[in-house]
Amino acid sequence: MTTEPTTNEHDAPEVTTTQPDETQDVFDREYVEKLRKEAATYRTKLRTLEEQADASKKEAERAKLDDLGKLQAELEDARKQVTDRDSLLRQERDARALTGKVVDVDAALKLADDTLRDDDGNLLTAKLLERYAFLAAPELVPADTLPRRTPAANAARAPDAIGPLTAEAFRGKSQEWIAENLHRLKPLT
């Protein structure tokens, strides 16, 4: 007699393949809460560090801008100094060119506009004297072309003795009258 081993359904271990339910906790609730608190702490630290980094970056940019602004201001000052120096040199050069050729160098410089200059900015003395012949020095003007001198007393009583004068008002006047009234010369605008 052979006996077959019989398997009892109750004896075998029961294998169930159940999927974990979504509502079922995989980890202990306390452990999950601890992890969440830790993650929140790290997020807060990260946010704080990012804000500090942004603030540092802005400060560095402002410092650069401040330095850049300072450098730009220094550059503008240097350019202004060069322009002022060039202007003074130009005035000196023009004054030298006019010395001995005009009665009053300052008046001639006031009247010298850009139309009386060449492309290099040099004053065209001949053109200036052609336009404003009354400024020519007496030794450069032939005696027969000089205007007749009027006594200073008559010049003082002239109706135009008050107020500014244009360059045309100086035409035909004596050198003495020009010298006395040069302060009234109206600058070109």
C-alpha positions as CSV (number, residue, x, y, z in Angstrom):
1,M,0.0,0.0,0.0
2,T,1.2,3.1,-1.0
3,T,-0.1,6.1,0.5
4,E,0.1,9.4,-1.3
5,P,0.9,12.2,0.7
6,T,-2.0,14.3,0.9
7,T,-1.7,18.0,1.2
8,N,-4.0,19.7,3.3
9,E,-5.1,23.1,2.3
10,H,-4.8,24.4,5.8
11,D,-1.3,23.2,6.2
12,A,0.2,25.2,3.4
13,P,1.1,28.7,4.0
14,E,-1.2,31.1,2.4
15,V,0.4,33.5,0.0
16,T,-1.5,36.6,-0.7
17,T,-0.5,39.2,-3.2
18,T,-2.2,42.2,-1.8
19,Q,-1.3,45.7,-3.0
20,P,-0.7,48.2,-0.2
21,D,-3.7,50.4,0.2
22,E,-3.2,54.1,-0.6
23,T,-4.5,55.0,2.8
24,Q,-2.3,52.6,4.6
25,D,0.9,54.1,6.2
26,V,4.0,52.7,4.7
27,F,6.2,54.5,7.3
28,D,5.5,55.3,10.8
29,R,3.6,58.6,11.1
30,E,6.1,60.1,13.6
31,Y,9.0,59.3,11.3
32,V,7.3,61.0,8.3
33,E,6.5,64.1,10.4
34,K,10.1,64.3,11.5
35,L,11.2,64.1,7.8
36,R,8.8,66.8,6.9
37,K,10.0,69.1,9.6
38,E,13.6,68.5,8.6
39,A,12.8,69.3,5.0
40,A,11.0,72.5,6.0
41,T,14.1,73.6,8.0
42,Y,16.3,73.0,5.0
43,R,13.9,74.9,2.7
44,T,13.9,77.9,5.2
45,K,17.7,77.8,5.4
46,L,18.0,77.7,1.6
47,R,15.6,80.6,1.2
48,T,17.6,82.7,3.7
49,L,20.9,81.9,2.0
50,E,19.4,82.8,-1.4
51,E,18.2,86.1,-0.1
52,Q,21.7,86.8,1.4
53,A,23.3,85.9,-1.9
54,D,21.0,88.2,-3.8
55,A,21.7,91.0,-1.3
56,S,25.4,90.5,-1.6
57,K,25.2,90.5,-5.4
58,K,23.2,93.8,-5.3
59,E,25.7,95.4,-3.0
60,A,28.6,94.3,-5.2
61,E,26.8,95.7,-8.2
62,R,26.2,99.0,-6.4
63,A,29.8,99.2,-5.3
64,K,30.8,98.7,-9.0
65,L,28.3,101.3,-10.1
66,D,29.6,103.7,-7.4
67,D,33.1,103.1,-8.6
68,L,32.0,103.4,-12.2
69,G,30.1,106.6,-11.3
70,K,33.2,108.0,-9.6
71,L,35.4,107.1,-12.6
72,Q,32.9,108.6,-15.0
73,A,32.8,111.8,-12.9
74,E,36.6,111.9,-12.9
75,L,36.7,111.4,-16.7
76,E,34.2,114.3,-17.2
77,D,36.3,116.5,-14.9
78,A,39.4,115.6,-16.9
79,R,37.7,116.3,-20.2
80,K,36.4,119.7,-18.9
81,Q,40.0,120.6,-17.8
82,V,41.3,119.7,-21.2
83,T,38.5,121.7,-22.9
84,D,39.2,124.7,-20.6
85,R,43.0,124.5,-21.2
86,D,42.4,124.2,-25.0
87,S,40.1,127.3,-24.8
88,L,42.8,129.3,-22.9
89,L,45.5,128.2,-25.4
90,R,43.2,129.2,-28.3
91,Q,42.6,132.6,-26.7
92,E,46.3,133.2,-26.1
93,R,47.1,132.1,-29.7
94,D,44.4,134.5,-31.0
95,A,45.7,137.3,-28.8
96,R,49.2,136.9,-30.1
97,A,48.0,136.9,-33.7
98,L,46.0,140.1,-33.1
99,T,48.6,142.0,-31.1
100,G,49.8,145.0,-33.0
101,K,47.1,144.6,-35.6
102,V,44.1,145.8,-33.7
103,V,43.5,148.7,-31.3
104,D,41.9,146.4,-28.6
105,V,42.6,142.7,-28.6
106,D,39.8,141.9,-26.1
107,A,37.2,143.6,-28.3
108,A,38.5,141.8,-31.3
109,L,38.3,138.4,-29.5
110,K,34.7,139.2,-28.5
111,L,33.8,139.8,-32.1
112,A,35.7,136.8,-33.4
113,D,33.1,134.1,-34.1
114,D,33.4,130.8,-35.9
115,T,32.9,132.4,-39.3
116,L,36.2,134.1,-38.9
117,R,38.1,130.9,-38.3
118,D,39.6,128.4,-40.7
119,D,39.0,124.6,-40.5
120,D,41.7,124.2,-37.9
121,G,40.1,126.8,-35.7
122,N,42.8,129.5,-36.4
123,L,41.6,133.1,-36.4
124,L,41.6,134.7,-39.8
125,T,43.0,138.2,-38.8
126,A,42.6,139.7,-42.3
127,K,39.0,138.6,-42.5
128,L,38.3,140.0,-39.0
129,L,39.9,143.4,-40.0
130,E,37.9,143.4,-43.2
131,R,34.7,143.0,-41.4
132,Y,35.5,145.2,-38.4
133,A,37.9,147.8,-39.9
134,F,37.4,150.2,-36.9
135,L,39.5,147.7,-34.8
136,A,42.6,148.1,-37.1
137,A,45.6,149.6,-35.4
138,P,46.3,153.2,-36.7
139,E,49.8,152.3,-38.0
140,L,48.1,149.6,-40.2
141,V,45.5,152.0,-41.6
142,P,46.5,154.7,-44.2
143,A,46.2,158.2,-42.7
144,D,43.8,159.4,-45.4
145,T,41.3,156.6,-44.6
146,L,41.1,157.3,-40.9
147,P,37.9,159.0,-39.8
148,R,38.1,162.6,-38.7
149,R,38.7,162.9,-35.0
150,T,35.9,164.4,-32.9
151,P,36.6,166.1,-29.6
152,A,36.0,163.9,-26.6
153,A,33.5,166.5,-25.2
154,N,31.3,166.1,-28.3
155,A,31.5,162.3,-28.1
156,A,30.4,162.4,-24.5
157,R,27.3,164.4,-25.4
158,A,26.3,162.1,-28.3
159,P,22.8,160.7,-28.0
160,D,24.1,157.1,-28.1
161,A,26.3,157.6,-25.0
162,I,24.1,155.3,-22.9
163,G,23.5,151.6,-23.4
164,P,25.2,148.8,-25.3
165,L,26.5,149.3,-28.9
166,T,26.7,147.0,-31.8
167,A,29.8,146.6,-33.9
168,E,28.3,148.8,-36.6
169,A,28.1,151.7,-34.2
170,F,31.9,151.7,-34.0
171,R,32.3,152.3,-37.8
172,G,33.7,155.6,-38.7
173,K,34.5,156.6,-35.1
174,S,37.8,157.8,-33.9
175,Q,40.3,155.6,-32.1
176,E,39.7,157.6,-28.9
177,W,36.0,157.2,-29.1
178,I,36.4,153.5,-29.7
179,A,38.7,153.2,-26.7
180,E,36.3,155.2,-24.5
181,N,33.2,153.2,-25.6
182,L,34.6,149.7,-26.0
183,H,33.1,148.6,-22.7
184,R,29.7,149.2,-24.3
185,L,30.4,146.7,-27.1
186,K,27.5,144.3,-27.2
187,P,28.7,140.7,-27.5
188,L,27.6,138.6,-30.4
189,T,24.9,136.1,-29.6
